[in-house]
Amino acid sequence: MTAELVRGQNHTLPQTRLEIRVSAGSPVVAGATLGDENGVVRGAEWIAHPGSPQLPGLEVSQQAAAGHRLAVDLEALPETVHRVTVLLALPVGVGGPTRFGTTAAPFVAVTGLDGTEIATFTLTGLDAESAVSALELYRRQGAWKVRAVGQGYAAGLAEMLADQGLAGAAELAASIQEAVARSLARSVAPPPPRTPEGDRVRQASGPSDPGPAPAAPPQPPAATPVQPAAEPGTASVSAAASTPGGPINYAHPRRQHAAPPTPPPTAPPAQPGQAAQPVAGDATGWSMDERLYNQIWGMFEDLARAAAAYRSAVDFAESRMDQELDRSLSDPRNRIGGAGDRAREEARAKRDELTARAREVLDRDLAQLAAEAAVVEPALPAAYAGWDNPVWHAHRIPMELPMALRLGDLHLPERTGLRIPLLVRLPLERGIWVDSGRTASEAAALLDSDLLRRLAMETAVLHAARLLAVYPPGEFSVHVIDPAGSAAGPLAPLVDSGVLAGPPAAGPQGVASVLAHLTRRVDLVQMAVRAGAADSLPPDLDTGEQLLVVNDFPHGFDDRAVTQLRYLADEGPAVGVHLLMVADREDASAYGPVLDPLWRSLLRITPVADSHLADPWVGHAWTYEPPVTPPGSRVLEQVLAAVTAARRAAGR
């Protein structure tokens, strides 16, 4: 029976391999400290946090999230450790809540590896605190117990660490928050909301056996309730009504009915002992597009968790081998003769057996996902499809905005051929930064600087063209700033097709004019929304979504222009103005840290393959593959011609 603890209560733990599950009303940082017999944390190496997530017997999440799973193996802890304290803190400087009193009370559960709850604790009564010691696992007379703590700290993570006796608490707290900020800047957007049916209707052969893995990865963030959609033609204004820094509204922007979701297609019955044949659209949703969207996110999560289970199992096998060797060789009698050799062989054989079992489970899961990807990819609509998908050759500009847009592909080293489409919701919730720097990755370092900048701009053009192709005619405009005119070649498809709002802006006057125009639009729409007077906007103001493509930032930008660009990055997405920047961060180093918030607010992608994006469940480093058109294909020109024809037909 689960023990529901209140502050100060304790409960005996019946097992030593555990998960600690955290559920919060907003993203939180989760970590854990190790304490000696006096409860003192002896140094930074005794703390697991997003910047250093693994310690012997302990693993925490690498990101701030609304849900976490922390893995604990009490037997693997050093003998000098007598206490494990689970810490929660609000991330700093990311626009979220600054005290726990404004969020839902965090909930913490201690479970077995099978998910069975042992003890739970709801952290009620918090107010001005921004960090809290949630609970502690402690050793008492040879047994382990859990105690509900709930001690909050108004001064945050630094005060909490100092209270546990850590020297240099302020410096470590700052480094943890910086690691969280970096992780947020590189993370993929959170997954879609969970429906009561779970968003996924799986026809699996049976539950996966992760083997002896010490833990499962963290839960995805909590879902955001569906909100009523805006009326057609007011999407950019109504989007501004969302609370800055609050949860993102994942409701379909064009949803105007409340009918029950369309049931997903069902797979043919599987033969005994065989997995069911995968079916495109086997997730719940209001339409096939929504079912495919949810299915892709489900595949993304499945692959992340399968890889995490395999990696944890391998780590566990290695750790177990080391422990068995240490125990065996600690006896001097086993250090001579054949006893030591036999001990080594037996330990390695056990490790190989455990690793092989884990690999077998992983291969089974990967094969099922690969089969699913093979039927899903051909069924994708244009907004979700790669440029090599035949759907683009028959593409017609839609009359309604799709749910999401494909920015490229993601894969893991366990099976590089298994690609997951990287989908982001529309309208865009954050800007995009195409990194043109040679220091961005090892692959980028091998390329010539001019070639890398050209590839980066070509990538930006493909994204801009895709956005133009999936928005209804006249509801999306693209502006370009090219201060030195260096991107004339990559920009030629957009310029020649006539889809741009105006010629690419060059020189100081051109840069100032475009920035002033978009800044004015943001100001006017914000004032109209705050005053509840959207009808009073000037008749010449285009309330459709706007995309600003900036090449080679910060070249050609003075201090005023930089300030305006930062303003557009911060305030623009809420009122329909979005950034797509092509830049090398090293080139902006002369501005010092003043531009750091700008870079962190953008989703960074690269023009060459690079392992820099993290999933929202376990924080794997995923290799991002940028979109490319097939060699010799004219699909880009065909799509832009369709955009021009649709605008002309609509009289735009």
N, C-alpha and C positions, 0 to 999 in steps of 0.2 A: 504494500500500500504506500502511496506517495505521502511523504511528510510535507505539509504546508507550513513552512516556518514563518515566524515573525521575528522582528529584530531582537537579536541576542540568543535565540534558541539554537540548539545544536541537534545533530542526528548522526548516528553511526553509519559509516559507509560500508556496505556489504562486499564491495569489490574495489579494486585499485586501478583498473583501466576505465576511464570515465570520459564523458563529454560534459562541458558546461555550455548550455545554450542560452543565448542572450537575445531578448526581443525588446526593442525600444521604439518609441514613437517617432524618432528622427535618427539620422546617422550618428553613431557614437564610435569612439575609439575604445577598443577592448584590449586589455593587456593583463599581465599577471606578474607578481613579484614573488621571489623566494625569500623566506626568512629563516634565520637560525633559531636555536632554542629560545632566544630572547625576543624573537620576532623582528630582528634587525636585518635589513637588506644590506649586505656587505659591499656591494658595488654594482655598477651598471651591468656587469655580466650576469647578475642575478635577476634581471628583468627581461621578460619577453614582451615585445611591443611591435608595432607595425614596421619599424626600421630594423628590428632584429627579432623575427617572429619565432625562432626555435631555440629551445634550451633542452638539455637532456630531460626527457619525460614531460615536456611541455611544448605546446605549439599554439600560437594565436593567429588571428587574422592579420592580413597585411594592409587592410583598408578600413576606412570608416564606413560603417554600414548600419542599417536598422536591425539587422539580424546577424548573429555570430555563432559559431561553434568552436569552442576551445578544446583541444585534446590534452588529456592529462593521463600520464602513466605514473602512478605514485611509486611503484617499485623501481622505476628507472631514475628517480630523483637521487641526487647525491645524499649520502648518509648525514651530512651536516645540515640538510634542509629539514625543518620541522613544520614549516607553514607555507602554504600557497595562497596568496591573496589576489582575488580577481578584481581588477580595476576597470571602471568605466569613466570616460571623459568626453566632453563635447569638443569637437574639432574647432580650432580657432581660425578666424579670418576667412571663412568660406561662405559667409552669408547666412548661416543657419542660426538656431537658437543659441543663446549664450548662458542659459541657466536651465536646470532640470525642471524648475517650477512651471515652465511654459510648455512642457512636453508631457506626453503620456508617461505614466510611471513605468520605469524599466522592469522587466520580468526576467528572472534568472532561474534556470532549472539545471540540476545535476542529474545526469542520466547515465545508464549503461550504454555500451556500444550498440545495443539493439534498439535504443531509443526509449527504453523503459525508464520512466521518471523515478528517481530516488527521493529527491527533495526539491522543493520550489520556494521561491522567495520573491515577493513583489515589493519593490523599493518605493514605498509611499512616503509622503511627508517631506519630500525634497522641495526646496524653494530657490534660494539664490545660489545654490551649489552648482558648480560646473564640472566637478569631478567627485567620484564616490567610490569607496571601498565596498563592493557589493557583498561578497562573502569570502570566507576563508576555509581552506581545508587544512586541518592541523593534526599532528601526531600526538596521541595520548595513550601512554601505557602499551605501546606496541601496536595500537590500532589507529585507524584514521577516521576522523569525524569531519563534518561540515557545520559551520556556524554562519547564521545570517548576521551580517554586520550592518550595512546601510549607513556607514559614516560618510557624510558629505563634506566637501571643502569648497568654500566660496572663492578662495584664491586659486582654485584649479589644481591641475596636475602637479605643479611644482610643490605646492603646500602638502599634497597628499604623499608624495615621495619623500619629502623632508620629514614628515611625521613618522615614516618608517625607518628613519635613521640614515637615509642615503646622503652621502656627501655629494655636492654638485648637483642637487636636485633640480635647480632652476635651469641649468645648462642642458641636462638630459631631457627635461620636459619640453624645452624649446626644440631640441632635435627631433623628438617624437612628433610634435605638431608639424614640423617641416616635412618629415617623412610622409605624414598623412596628406599634407597639401600637395606634395609631388605625386602621390598615388592618385588623388582625386583628379589631378591635371591629366593623368595618362589613362584613366579608367574609361572603359566603355560605359555608355549610359546604362542605368539600371534596367532590369528586365520589366516586361509588361506586367499589368496587374494580375493577380490570381482570381479566377472565377471560383464560385462554389464547387464546380466540378474539378478544379485543379488545373484548368487550362490545357491539360494533356490527357487524351484518352489513349492509353498505350495498350497495344496487343502484344505483350512481351511473353516470352516462353517461361519466365519465372523471375523472381527477384535475383539480382546479382549478388554473388558472394564475394565480398571484397577481401576475403582471406583474413589474415591476422592484422590488418591495418589498425593502428591505434586510434584512429578517429576518422570521422567524416568531415567534409568541409562545411563552412558556414552557410546558414540559410540565406536566401535572397532577401533583399529589403522588403519591408511591409508594403502592401499594395496601397495605391491611392484610390479613393472611391471615385466612381464615374460621375462626372458633372454634366449638366445640360450643355449641349453644344450651342455655338453662336449661330445666328441667322446667316444665311449666305451673304457674302459681300462685306461682313463686319468682322472677319476673323482676326485681322490685325488689331482692331480696337478692343475686342472682347478679350483677346489674349493678354492685354495689359492689366486686366482686372485681377490676375493672379497675384498672390502676395509675394513680394520679393523675398527670396531666400526660403520660401515655403516649399512644400512638396510639389513636384511636377504633376500636372493634370494629364494623365495618360488617356483621357477620353478621346474617342475618335472625333476630330474637329468638325465632321459633317454629320454626326449622328443626330437624327431628329425623330426617332421613334423608339418605342420601348418594347418591341416584340421580343419574344424569347429567342435565344441564340439558335441558329440553324444547326441541327445535329450534324456532326462530322460524318464523313463517309466511313463505312465499316469495312475492315479487311476481310477477305475470305477466311473461313475457319482454318486454323493451322492443323496439320497432321500431328498426331501424338509425338512428343519429343522434338518437335520442330517449332521455330519461331514463326509467327504469323507474317505474311507478306506485308511489307510497308505500303502505306497509302498516302498520297499527297493530300494534305488538309486534315490530318487525324487529330486536330485540336479543336476545342470549342471556339465559337466565334459567330459574329453576325453575318459574315459573308465569307466567301472563299479566300479573299485577300487577308482577312483578319485571322482565319484559321491557319493559313500558311505562315503568317507572321508569328503567331503563337507557336506553331510547330517548329519554326526555325529557332526561336528562343529556347524551346524545349530541347532541341538537338544540341544547342550551344551549352546548356546547363548539363545535359547528360554527358557530353564529352569532357567538360571541366571536372565533373565529379568522378567519372571513370578514371581519368588520368590521376586525379588526386588520390583515389583509393589505391591505385597501383603504386604510385610513388611512396605513399605512406607504408604500404605493405613491404616494399623493398627496403625502406629505411628501417622498419621494424625488424626485418630479417637480419640486416647488417648489425643493428644494435644488439639483437639477441645473440648473434654469433660472438660479438665482442665480449658480452657479459659472460657467456659460457666459457670462453677462453680465459677470461680473467679469473673466474672462480676455479677453473681446473688448474691453471698454472700458478695460482697462489699457493698451492700445496707443493712444497719443495720436492716431494717424492715423484711428482709428475713432470718434473723438469728434466729428468734424465731418462735414458732408455727409450722404449717405444711408447710409453704411456702418453707423453706429451704429443707425439705425432698422431696417435690415435684420437686424442682429444681434438686436435686441430681438424683432422679429417671428418670426424663426426659433426663438429660445429659447422664446418663448411658444407657438408652434405645437407644438414638441416636448413641452412640458409638457401642453398640452391633449390631445395624442395619447395620452400615457402615462396621463393621468387618465381619459380616455374608455375606454381599454382596461381599466383597473382597475375602472371603474364597470360595464362590461359583464360582467366576471367576477362582481362582487358581485351584480348584478341576477339573474344566472343562479342563483347560490347561494341568494339570498333567495327566488326563485320556487320553487325545489325545497323549501326549508324551509317556505314557506307552504303548499305542497301537502301536505307531511307533517303539519303542524299541523292542517290541515283534516280529516285522517282520524284523527289521534291523539286530539284533544279529545273527540269524541263517544264514543270507546271507553274513556275513563278510568273507573276505579272511583270511588266516592264520595269516598274519602279524597284522591284526586288531582284531583277535578273542581271546577269553579267552582260557585257557588251557583245559577247559571242553568242548569246541566246537568240534564236530566230524570231522571238517575239518582237524584237526591235524593228525588224523589217516590215512588220505589219502594224506598227504602233500608230495609234491615233491619239491626239492630245485629249486627255480626259475632261469631263465636265465637273468632276468632283476630285478633291484632293485625296490622294492615297494616304494610308496610315503611316508609311515609312519609306525610307530611301536607302538604297544599298551604297555603301562607301568603299567597299572592297571585300576582301576575304580574310579569314583568320584560320590559323592551324597551329597544332602543337607538334613537338618533335616525335611523339610516340607514333604518329602516322601523318606525315606531311601531306599526303595526297588527299586526306579527308578535310575538305575546306568548308567552313561555316560562313555564310554571308554575314557581313557586318551591317546590320540595319539600325538606322537612327529614326526616331519618330519625327513626324512633320506636324506643324511647323517646327523648325529647328529650335531647340532650347538653349543651345550654345553655339558659338562660332567655331570655325575650323581653321587650323593652322597647318599648312603644308610646309614642312621643314625642308628648306633648301640648303642646309648647312652640311659641310663635309664631316663635321664632328658628330653628326646625328647618329651614325652607326658605322660598323666596320665596312658594310657594303658601300655606304656613301663615301667613305674615306678613299675608296679605290677609284672613284670617278673624278673626272675633271670638273672644276667648279662651274664653268660655263655650261657644261652638259647637264650637271645636276640642277642648275637653276632652270634650264629649259625643260627638263623632265618634270620639275615641280610645277612649273606654269602649265604644262600640258595636262598634268593631273588636275589642277584647279579648273581648267577649261572643261574637262570631262565632267567634273562635278557640277559646274554651272550649267552645262548643257542638259544634264540629267534633271536638274531642278526645273529648268525651263520646260522640259518635255513632260513632266508629271503634274504641273500646275495647270489649272484651267486657263484658257486664253485671257490675257490681260490681268491676271491676278498675281503675276510675278515679274519683277523687273530686275535687270542686272546692270550695275554701274561698275566701271573699271577705272582704277587709278594705276597708271604706269608712268611714274615721274620722268624717267629718262627715255621712254619709248623703246626699252630694250626687249619687250615681250611681243613685238609686232608679229613674229612668226607664229608662236603658239596661239596668239589671239586671233589670227586670221580667220578661222572658221566662224567665230562669233561675230567679227566685224563684217565679213563678206555676206553673211546670211541676214544681216540687219536686225538681229534680235536684241542688241544692246539698247539701253535707254538713251545712249548718246555715245559719241566717239570716246575712246579711252582718254582720260584726263592726263595731261602731261604738263610739266613745269609747275612752278609754285602757284600760279594763278589757277591752273586746272585743278590741282590738289585742293586748294582752298575752296573753290567753287563747289565741288562735289561734297566735301565734308560739311560745308555750310548748309547745303540743300538737305542732306540727310539729318543733320543735327536739328534743323528747323522742324523737319517732319516728326522726329522723336519728341521734341518739346511740345508741339501743338497737340499731338495725339495724347501725350501724358496729361496735359492740362485738361483736355476734353474729357478724358476718362475720370480724372479726379473730381471734376465738376459735374459729372453725370450729364454732359452736354455733347455727346458724340455727333449730334445733328448740326452742331454749330461749326464744324470744321470747314475751312475754306473750300469752295467748290473745285479749285484747281489742285487740291492736295490729293495725291495718289495714295489711297489707304491700302492698296495691295501690298503683298510682301516684297521687300527690297533686299537684294544681295549686293554687297560691296566687295568686289575683288580687288585686293591691294597687292601689287607686285613689288618685290624687292624692298620691303619695309626694313629700316626706317630711312632709306635714301630718299631725298626730296621732301622730308618732313621736318618742319621747324617745331619749336616747343609748343606753339599753339595748335598745330596740326596733330601732334602726338597726343595732346590733351583731348582734342575732339575725338580722336580715334579710340582712346580709352573710354570716353563717355559712350560712344556707340557700342563698344564691346559690353559695357556694363548694363546700359539701359535699353539698347536697341532690340534685343531678342523679344522682350516683353511686348513691344509694340510693332513687331514685324520688320525690323531692320537687322540684318545678319551680316557677319563678317566672314570672308574667306580670304585668309592672308597667306601669301607666299613670302617667306622670310627666313633668314638665318639669325638665330638668336644671338650668336656671337657678334653679328654686325650691330646689334643694339646695345652692346655692353657699355658704350660711352654714356648712355643714359643712367647707368647704375641700376640700383634696385627699383627705380621708379616704375619700370615696365614689368616687374615680376607679376603683379596681379593680372596684367593683361595676358601674359603667356599662360598662367594657371587657369584663366577663364575659358580658354580655347581647347578644343579637342585636337591634339597633335596627331597628324598622320604624316607619312613619308612617301616620296616618289619612288623609292626602292624598298624591297622587302626588308622589314626590320622588326625585331622582337621587343616591343615597347608598350603594347596595350595590355591591360589587365582585365580579367573578367570580374563581375561583381559578386561572385560566390566565394572563390578561393584565392583569387589574385594571381593566377598563373600568368607568366609572361607569354603572350600569344604573338606569333609572327603575323604581321599585317602585310597583306599583298595588295598593292594599289590597283585600281581598275586600269585596264588597257583595252584598246580596240584590237581586233585581229589584224595581223599584218596585211596590208593592201586593201582593207575594208574601207568602204565609204559610209559606214553606218552613222558616223557622227554628222556628216554633211546631210544625210537623208533625214535624220532626226531634227536637225535645225531647220531644214526646209519645211518639215511638217509643222514646226512651231510657227514659222512665218506664215504659212498658208492658213493655219487655224486663227491666227490673229487677224489676218486680212478678212477671213470669212466672218469673224465676230465684229468687224469694224473697229478694231483696236489699233 
